[in-house]
Amino acid sequence: MTDSKSLQDSPPLLEIAEQTDGVTCATLSGCWNLRNLAIMPELRQQLCLLAVKKNVQWDLNSIDVLDNAAALIIWLAWQEQFPVSLHIRTEHQRLMDRWQAQQLPVPNPADSRFTEIVNFIVNLVTHFWEQLLSLVTLLGQLLLDTGHMLLHPGDIPWAEISITIYEAGVRALGITALVGFLIGIVLSYLSALQLKMFGAEIYIIDILGLSIIRELGPLLAAILVAGRSGSAMTAQVGIMRVTEELDALSAMGISHSLRLVFPKVTALTVVLPLLSVWTNAAALIGGMFSAQNTLDISYQQFFFKLPDVVPLANIYIGLGKSAVFGLMIALIACHFGFRIKPNTESLGNETTNSVVASITVVIMIDAVFAILFMGVGMP
C-alpha cells in the first residue's frame, strides 16, 4: 500500500535528449494522472511542441501510473495518431487504443457576427409568421362557428357568454371608472395651463370631448381589459391545458373553439364598447370637475356645450374601435392560452406574452383607425 501511494505521489517527468543523428528521444516517467498534470500545465505545452517535431522516439515504458485523462492528453498531443517510433507498456497501449477507437467530438465553428444577425432575423420572422398563421387559423374557425351558431341558435353557449360578460365587464367597472376619472382630471389640468395663456379657456371642452370620446376612453378601457381579463383568459385556458381538461373535452367530442373561444370573443366584443362608454363618462366627469375648479367653467356650461363641439360620428368611431379591440384581445388571449405547455414556466411566459401582444395590437389598431377616419367627425 505504501508503494502504491508513493507511485501516486511521484511527479510526471518528460526528459528530452537530442542525439547526434538528429533523432530526439522523449522519455516519460513518473505518475501521469489528471491531478498531477493539473498542477503542472507546462508539461502539456511541452508535449504539444514536441509532437510537432519529426524524428521523435517516444519511450513510455518508464511511466508508473497512467490514467484515462492523461492518456487523452498525450493522444491529443500526438494529434490523434500514433507516432512512428513508440515504446509503451501493454496496459498503457490498451488505453491509447481505446482513445483511438473513440470518435472525439469536433467543435462547431463559431458563427460570424453577420451570420448571427441573419439567423436572428430569420428566426424572428419565422416565429412571427407561425404566430400570425395560428391566429388567422383561430379566426377562421371562429367565423365557421359563428355561421354554425346563426344556423343553430340553440347551440349558442349563453351560460359561458354571460359568465364572461360578468367577469370581464361588470367586475371591471370600478377600475375603469377610477382610471378614467383620474385621466380626465390630469388632462384637464394640463390643458388649462396652456389655454389660460391665450385666453381660450372655453376650448377645454373641445379638447376633453374629442380626446376622451374618440381616443382615450376606448384606448384606456382596452388596455385595462387586456391586462385584466386578457391575462385571466390566457391563464384559464393554460390551466385547462396543464390539468388535461382540453384533452378531456376533445375525448368527449366538444369543440374547443365552440366552448372556449366563441364565448370569450363574443363577450368581449359586446362588453368593451360598453366599458368604453363608461370610461368616457368617468373621464368627462373628472375633466368637468377639474375645469370648474381651474377655469371656473360651470357644470351646466360644460354639459350643454359638449354635444355641440363633439360630432356624433366620434361616438360611433369610439364604439367601433372598441368592438374591434375586444375581438382581438379575446382572440390573442385564447391563442396564447392554447400555446401553453403543461408546465408552470410556460404558463407564466405565455400569459405575459398575451398581455404584451394584446396591448401592442390595440395600439396598432387605434393608429389604423386614426389614419382611416382622419377627416371624419371633426368639428
Sequence and secondary structure as in RCSB ss.txt:
>XXXX:A:sequence
MTDSKSLQDSPPLLEIAEQTDGVTCATLSGCWNLRNLAIMPELRQQLCLLAVKKNVQWDLNSIDVLDNAAALIIW
LAWQEQFPVSLHIRTEHQRLMDRWQAQQLPVPNPADSRFTEIVNFIVNLVTHFWEQLLSLVTLLGQLLLDTGHML
LHPGDIPWAEISITIYEAGVRALGITALVGFLIGIVLSYLSALQLKMFGAEIYIIDILGLSIIRELGPLLAAILV
AGRSGSAMTAQVGIMRVTEELDALSAMGISHSLRLVFPKVTALTVVLPLLSVWTNAAALIGGMFSAQNTLDISYQ
QFFFKLPDVVPLANIYIGLGKSAVFGLMIALIACHFGFRIKPNTESLGNETTNSVVASITVVIMIDAVFAILFMG
VGMP
>XXXX:A:secstr
 HHHHHHHHS  EEEEEE TTS EEEEEEEEE HHHHHH THHHHHHHHHHHSSSEEEEEEEEEEE HHHHHHHH
HHTTSS  SEEE  HHHHHHHHHHHHS          HHHHHHHHHHHHHHHHHHHHHHHHHHHHHHHHHHHHHH
H GGG  HHHHHHHHHHHTGGGHHHHHHHHHHHHHHHHHHHHHHHHHHT GGGHHHHHHHIIIIIIHHHHHHHHH
IIIIIHHHHHHHHHHHHTTHHHHHHHTT  HIIIIIHHHHHHHHHHHHHHHHHHHHHHHHHHHHHHHHHH   HH
HHHHHHHHHS HHHHHHHHHHHHHHHHHHHHHHHHHHHT  SSHHHHHHHHHHHHHHHHHHHHHHHHHHHHHTTT
SS  
